[in-house]
Amino acid sequence: MTVALYMDEHIHSSITVGLRFRDVDVLTVQEDGRSGISDTLLLDQATELQRVVFSQDQDFLIEAQHRQVEGIPFAGVIYAQKRIVTSGDCVRDLEIIAKASEAEDLVNMVQFLPL
C-alpha cells in the first residue's frame, strides 16, 4: 500500500502535476472543494480521507503539534519550507515517501523535507 497525499491550498501546481506524472495518489484542497477553510478543518478532512497533508504553511506545524500534545489523532503532515526546498526536491521526496511508506507510518507524525 502507498501513502495518499492531500495537497494544501498554497502548494504550487507543478508539485501536484509532477507527482501525478509519477503515479502518486494526490488530491488537492481545491479539488476537494475545501478552499479557504481553516487548517484545523483541513487536517480533520485529510484524516477522514486517510490522506497525509503536504503543506508549506507553518500553521500546519502548530496544529500538528497541538494534536500531538493533546492526543488528537491525525493522518500525518509532511512539511517543506518554501525557501529551502525546490519544487523538484518536493516531488522527488514526496514520491519516495508515498511509494516506500505505509499510511500507518505517518499517523500522528510530522515529516520534514528535504529527506
C-alpha positions as CSV (number, residue, x, y, z in Angstrom):
1,M,0.0,0.0,0.0
2,T,1.1,3.6,-0.6
3,V,0.6,6.9,1.1
4,A,-2.2,9.1,-0.4
5,L,-1.4,12.8,-0.3
6,Y,-3.7,15.8,0.4
7,M,-2.1,19.0,-1.0
8,D,-2.6,22.2,1.0
9,E,-4.2,25.1,-0.8
10,H,-1.0,27.0,-1.5
11,I,1.1,24.2,-3.0
12,H,2.4,25.1,-6.4
13,S,0.6,23.1,-9.1
14,S,4.0,21.9,-10.6
15,I,4.4,19.7,-7.5
16,T,1.0,18.2,-7.9
17,V,1.5,17.6,-11.6
18,G,4.9,16.1,-11.1
19,L,3.6,13.7,-8.5
20,R,0.7,12.6,-10.7
21,F,3.1,12.1,-13.6
22,R,4.9,9.6,-11.2
23,D,1.6,7.9,-10.4
24,V,1.4,9.2,-6.8
25,D,-2.2,9.4,-5.4
26,V,-2.8,13.2,-4.9
27,L,-5.9,15.2,-4.0
28,T,-5.8,19.0,-3.8
29,V,-7.8,21.0,-1.3
30,Q,-9.3,22.8,-4.3
31,E,-10.4,19.5,-6.0
32,D,-12.0,18.5,-2.7
33,G,-14.0,21.8,-2.5
34,R,-12.3,22.8,0.7
35,S,-10.5,26.0,-0.3
36,G,-10.4,28.7,2.3
37,I,-11.3,26.6,5.3
38,S,-9.2,26.5,8.5
39,D,-6.1,24.3,8.9
40,T,-7.9,22.5,11.7
41,L,-10.8,21.5,9.4
42,L,-8.4,20.6,6.6
43,L,-6.4,18.3,8.9
44,D,-9.7,16.8,10.0
45,Q,-10.7,16.3,6.4
46,A,-7.4,14.7,5.4
47,T,-7.6,12.4,8.4
48,E,-11.2,11.4,7.4
49,L,-9.9,10.7,3.9
50,Q,-6.9,8.8,5.2
51,R,-4.5,11.2,3.4
52,V,-1.4,12.8,4.6
53,V,-1.3,16.6,4.3
54,F,1.6,18.2,2.4
55,S,2.0,21.8,3.3
56,Q,4.5,24.7,3.2
57,D,2.4,26.6,5.8
58,Q,3.9,26.8,9.3
59,D,0.4,26.9,10.8
60,F,0.1,23.2,10.0
61,L,3.1,22.6,12.2
62,I,1.4,24.4,15.0
63,E,-1.8,22.4,14.5
64,A,0.0,19.1,14.3
65,Q,2.0,19.8,17.5
66,H,-1.2,20.8,19.3
67,R,-2.8,17.4,18.3
68,Q,0.3,15.5,19.3
69,V,0.3,17.2,22.8
70,E,-3.4,16.7,23.2
71,G,-3.5,13.2,21.8
72,I,-5.8,14.1,19.0
73,P,-5.2,11.6,16.1
74,F,-4.4,12.8,12.6
75,A,-3.2,11.1,9.4
76,G,0.1,13.0,9.3
77,V,1.7,16.1,7.9
78,I,4.7,16.5,5.6
79,Y,6.2,20.0,5.7
80,A,8.7,21.7,3.4
81,Q,9.8,25.3,3.9
82,K,9.4,27.1,0.6
83,R,12.7,29.0,0.8
84,I,14.8,25.8,1.4
85,V,13.2,23.1,-0.8
86,T,12.7,23.4,-4.5
87,S,9.6,22.0,-6.3
88,G,11.7,19.3,-7.8
89,D,13.0,18.3,-4.4
90,C,9.5,18.2,-3.1
91,V,8.3,15.9,-6.0
92,R,11.3,13.6,-5.5
93,D,10.9,13.3,-1.7
94,L,7.2,13.1,-1.7
95,E,7.3,10.3,-4.3
96,I,9.8,8.4,-2.1
97,I,7.5,8.8,0.9
98,A,4.4,7.9,-1.0
99,K,5.8,4.8,-2.6
100,A,8.1,3.5,0.2
101,S,5.9,4.1,3.2
102,E,2.7,2.9,4.7
103,A,0.0,5.3,5.7
104,E,0.3,4.0,9.3
105,D,4.0,5.1,9.4
106,L,2.9,8.7,9.3
107,V,-0.1,8.7,11.6
108,N,0.3,11.5,14.3
109,M,3.7,12.4,12.8
110,V,5.3,15.3,11.1
111,Q,7.9,14.6,8.3
112,F,10.1,17.4,7.2
113,L,11.5,17.8,3.7
114,P,14.1,17.5,2.3
115,L,14.7,13.9,3.4
